[in-house]
């Protein structure tokens, strides 16, 4: 099954896509293509792929052929395409983007169906009690407001939280288009897709609204940020959906588990296991810390949501590694590769056994 690294991912996208279609038909609601950064996902993802394609080829072609003018650049462009861009590679890139797209759109539709299927079932009171227990009788959000303040910290954390929306598709595009090892792109695309599926399962297993929607008074003193606008938009859309589920609005409020945390954890672990540059790994872990703080600070999630999200992120990477043939893989750093090569060069040859 794992000879083609996308077998599992494509199968997963078919199953979840069919599930979303059946749910929409049973509930008599339309399937919706959620909007996002740079427009709908079916526009956004191809644009990201084309952007990385251009960024990977055009500068190289210009650098090699600028002395001969436009004809030289065009000639180098064609040479790079012929040498590096086989139909197999293009097919892998398209499959990765399509798998991610189908799983994400299905996730958004199944998430929107949540209040219709799990009517009136909420666990916010239990989660709030658990938060107080874990923080020794205190509310985690109030502790962060007191410790970090509610001015500069709010703006910084809001910027980090909202930047998640474009960053994840961009990292996927980078690995799919720029990566020479096609199985790594399949691994990352499958891991991200698994986040959406496991996230939907967690939403239905324990529906919550999150502190900002269950106890909005706790966050009224925070300044207006991009997060504030996003929360208001989600509240308006959720209210419109409940009034008319067949309309254009979709429901997008769910706390357990935190997919912001799960997806960023997936990226961090994937970067570590594939031996990305130190600066990339450090930035990824720093972004995770900011994301976790933001989820609590703005009341998106309870502590248990973030813990469950971290588990989903780890599980997604592990399952995707097995499914794409990368189980147990650890890419050595360039320094380690050079060290091993040097040792091999000066090692004494192993004597052949006597006949």
C-alpha positions in Angstrom: 0.0 0.0 0.0 2.9 2.3 0.7 4.7 2.0 -2.6 3.1 5.2 -3.6 3.4 7.7 -0.7 0.0 9.2 -1.4 -2.0 6.0 -1.2 -3.1 6.6 2.4 -3.6 10.4 2.0 -5.7 10.0 -1.2 -7.8 7.2 0.4 -8.3 9.4 3.5 -9.4 12.3 1.5 -11.9 10.2 -0.4 -13.4 8.8 2.8 -13.7 12.1 4.5 -15.0 13.8 1.4 -17.7 11.2 0.9 -18.6 11.5 4.6 -19.0 15.3 4.3 -21.2 14.9 1.2 -23.4 12.3 3.0 -23.7 14.5 6.1 -24.7 17.5 4.0 -27.4 15.4 2.2 -28.7 13.9 5.4 -28.9 17.3 7.2 -30.2 19.1 4.1 -27.4 21.7 4.2 -25.2 22.8 1.3 -21.5 22.0 1.0 -19.5 25.1 1.4 -16.0 26.0 0.2 -14.6 28.1 3.0 -12.9 31.4 2.2 -9.5 32.2 3.6 -6.2 33.9 2.8 -6.1 34.9 -0.9 -9.6 33.7 -1.5 -11.2 30.2 -1.7 -8.9 27.2 -1.1 -9.3 26.0 -4.6 -7.8 29.3 -5.8 -5.4 29.8 -2.9 -3.5 26.5 -3.0 -2.7 26.5 -6.8 -1.5 30.1 -6.4 0.8 29.1 -3.6 2.1 26.2 -5.7 2.7 28.5 -8.7 4.3 31.1 -6.5 6.9 28.6 -5.2 7.4 27.2 -8.7 8.2 30.6 -10.0 10.4 31.4 -7.0 12.4 28.2 -7.5 13.0 28.5 -11.2 13.0 32.2 -12.4 15.8 33.5 -10.1 18.0 30.5 -11.1 17.3 31.0 -14.8 18.1 34.7 -14.6 21.3 34.1 -12.7 22.5 31.6 -15.3 21.4 33.2 -18.5 21.4 37.0 -17.9 24.6 37.5 -19.9 22.8 36.4 -23.0 19.7 38.5 -22.4 16.1 37.3 -22.7 17.0 34.3 -25.1 19.6 33.1 -22.6 17.1 33.3 -19.7 14.4 31.5 -21.6 16.9 28.8 -22.6 18.0 28.3 -19.0 14.4 28.2 -17.9 13.6 25.4 -20.4 16.7 23.6 -19.3 15.8 23.7 -15.7 12.3 22.5 -16.5 13.6 19.6 -18.5 16.2 18.6 -15.9 14.2 19.0 -12.7 10.5 19.1 -13.4 9.3 15.7 -14.6 5.6 14.8 -14.9 6.0 12.6 -11.9 7.1 15.5 -9.7 4.3 17.7 -11.0 1.9 14.9 -10.3 3.1 14.5 -6.8 2.8 18.3 -6.1 -0.8 18.3 -7.5 -1.8 15.3 -5.5 -0.4 16.8 -2.3 -2.3 20.0 -2.8 -5.5 18.2 -3.8 -5.3 15.8 -0.8 -4.8 18.7 1.6 -7.6 20.7 -0.1 -10.2 17.9 0.1 -9.5 17.1 3.7 -9.5 20.7 4.7 -12.8 21.6 3.0 -14.4 18.4 4.3 -13.2 19.3 7.8 -14.7 22.7 7.6 -18.1 21.3 6.5 -18.2 18.6 9.1 -17.2 21.2 11.7 -20.1 23.4 10.5 -22.5 20.4 11.0 -21.5 20.0 14.6 -24.4 22.0 16.2 -26.9 20.1 14.1 -25.6 16.7 15.1 -24.6 17.3 18.7 -27.5 19.5 19.7 -27.1 21.2 23.1 -24.1 19.0 24.1 -21.4 21.2 25.6 -18.6 20.5 28.0 -17.4 24.0 28.7 -18.3 23.9 32.4 -16.2 20.8 32.9 -13.3 22.2 31.0 -13.4 25.5 33.1 -13.3 23.4 36.3 -10.3 21.5 35.0 -8.6 24.8 34.1 -9.0 26.0 37.7 -7.8 22.7 39.1 -4.7 22.7 36.9 -3.9 26.4 37.8 -4.5 25.9 41.5 -7.8 27.7 41.7 -7.0 30.4 39.2 -8.2 31.1 35.6 -5.3 30.6 33.2 -6.4 33.5 30.9 -6.6 36.0 33.9 -3.2 34.9 35.0 -1.8 35.6 31.6 -3.5 39.0 31.4 -2.0 40.0 34.8 1.5 38.6 34.0 1.8 39.8 30.3 -0.4 42.9 30.4 -3.2 43.8 28.0 -1.5 46.2 25.6 1.6 45.3 23.8 1.3 41.6 24.6 -2.2 41.5 23.1 -1.0 43.0 19.8 2.0 40.6 19.5 0.1 37.5 20.4 -2.8 38.5 18.1 -0.3 38.9 15.2 1.2 35.5 15.9 -2.2 33.8 16.1 -3.6 35.3 12.9 -0.4 34.7 10.9 -1.1 31.0 11.3 -3.7 31.3 8.6 -1.3 32.0 5.7 1.8 30.3 7.2 0.6 26.7 7.1 -0.4 26.6 3.4 2.9 28.4 2.6 5.0 25.8 4.4 3.1 23.0 2.6 3.7 24.7 -0.7 7.4 25.1 0.1 7.9 21.4 0.9 5.9 20.2 -2.1 7.4 22.4 -4.7 10.9 23.0 -3.6 11.6 19.6 -2.0 13.6 17.1 -4.2 12.6 14.2 -2.0 9.0 13.6 -3.1 8.2 11.4 -0.1 8.9 14.2 2.3 6.2 16.4 0.7 3.8 13.5 0.8 4.6 13.0 4.5 3.9 16.6 5.4 0.8 16.8 3.2 -0.6 13.6 4.8 0.3 14.8 8.3 -1.5 18.1 7.8 -4.5 16.3 6.3 -4.7 14.0 9.3 -4.9 17.0 11.6 -8.2 18.1 10.1 -9.6 14.6 10.3 -8.5 13.9 13.9 -9.6 17.4 14.8 -13.2 16.7 13.6 -13.2 13.5 15.7 -12.2 15.5 18.8 -14.9 18.2 18.1 -17.6 15.6 18.0 -16.3 13.6 21.0 -16.3 16.6 23.3 -18.1 19.7 21.9 -17.1 23.0 23.5 -17.3 26.7 22.6 -14.1 27.9 24.3 -13.8 30.5 27.1 -14.2 33.5 24.8 -17.6 32.3 23.7 -18.7 30.6 26.9 -17.6 33.4 29.2 -17.0 36.4 27.0 -17.0 38.9 30.0 -13.6 37.7 30.9 -12.1 39.1 27.7 -14.0 42.4 27.3 -11.1 44.5 28.7 -8.7 43.3 26.0 -7.9 45.8 23.2 -9.3 45.4 19.7 -7.0 43.3 17.6 -7.1 41.0 14.6 -8.2 38.2 17.0 -11.1 40.4 18.2 -12.4 40.8 14.7 -12.0 37.1 14.0 -14.0 36.1 17.1 -16.7 38.6 16.3 -16.9 37.3 12.7 -17.1 33.7 14.0 -19.9 34.6 16.4 -21.9 36.4 13.7 -21.5 33.5 11.3 -22.4 31.0 14.0 -25.6 32.9 14.9 -26.6 33.2 11.2 -26.0 29.5 10.7 -28.2 28.6 13.7 -30.9 30.8 12.4 -30.7 29.3 8.9 -28.4 26.3 8.4 -29.2 26.3 4.7 -27.9 29.8 4.2 -24.4 30.9 3.1 -23.0 31.2 6.7 -21.1 28.3 8.2 -20.5 27.4 11.8 -16.8 27.6 12.9 -16.8 27.6 16.7 -15.2 24.5 18.4 -12.7 24.3 21.3 -11.6 20.7 21.9 -9.0 20.1 20.6 -6.9 23.1 19.5 -6.0 22.6 15.8 -3.9 25.7 15.9 -1.7 23.9 18.4 -1.9 20.5 16.7 -0.9 21.8 13.2 2.0 23.9 14.6 3.2 20.9 16.7 3.0 18.8 13.5 5.3 21.4 11.7 7.8 21.5 14.6 8.1 17.7 14.8 8.3 17.3 11.1 11.0 20.0 10.8 13.0 18.2 13.5 12.6 14.7 12.0 13.6 15.9 8.5 16.7 17.8 9.8 15.7 21.3 8.6 18.0 24.2 9.3 18.5 25.3 12.9 17.0 28.7 12.3 13.8 27.2 10.9 13.4 24.8 13.8 14.0 27.5 16.4 11.5 29.8 14.7 8.9 27.0 14.5 9.2 26.2 18.2 9.1 29.8 19.1 6.0 30.2 17.0 4.4 27.2 18.9 5.0 28.9 22.2 3.4 32.1 20.9 0.5 30.1 19.6 -0.2 28.3 22.8 0.0 31.5 24.8 -2.4 33.2 22.3 -5.0 30.4 22.6 -5.3 30.8 26.3 -4.8 34.6 26.4 -7.6 35.3 24.0 -9.9 32.5 25.3 -9.9 30.4 22.2 -9.1 27.2 24.2 -8.9 25.6 27.6 -5.7 24.0 28.7 -7.0 20.5 27.9 -7.7 21.7 24.3 -4.0 22.6 23.9 -2.8 19.3 25.4 -5.1 17.3 23.2 -4.0 19.4 20.2 -0.3 18.6 20.9 -1.1 14.9 21.0 -3.0 15.1 17.7 0.0 16.9 16.1 2.4 14.2 17.3 0.0 11.4 16.2 -0.5 12.9 12.8 3.3 13.1 12.1 3.7 9.5 13.3 0.9 8.0 11.3 1.9 9.9 8.2 5.5 8.8 8.5 4.3 5.2 8.5 1.8 5.7 5.7 4.4 7.4 3.4 7.3 5.0 4.1 9.2 7.4 6.3 8.7 5.6 9.6 11.8 5.8 11.8 13.4 8.3 9.5 15.8 10.8 10.9 17.7 13.1 8.5 21.2 13.9 9.6 22.4 17.4 9.5 24.8 18.5 6.8 27.6 18.7 9.4 26.9 15.1 10.5 26.8 13.9 6.9 30.3 15.4 6.2 31.7 13.9 9.4 30.4 10.4 8.4 31.8 10.8 4.9 35.2 11.9 6.3 35.4 8.9 8.6 34.4 6.6 5.7 37.1 8.0 3.5 39.9 7.4 6.0 38.6 4.1 7.4 40.7 1.0 6.7 39.1 -1.3 4.1 37.5 -4.5 5.5 39.6 -7.5 4.5 37.8 -10.0 2.2 37.3 -13.4 3.8 39.6 -16.1 2.7 38.3 -18.5 0.2 
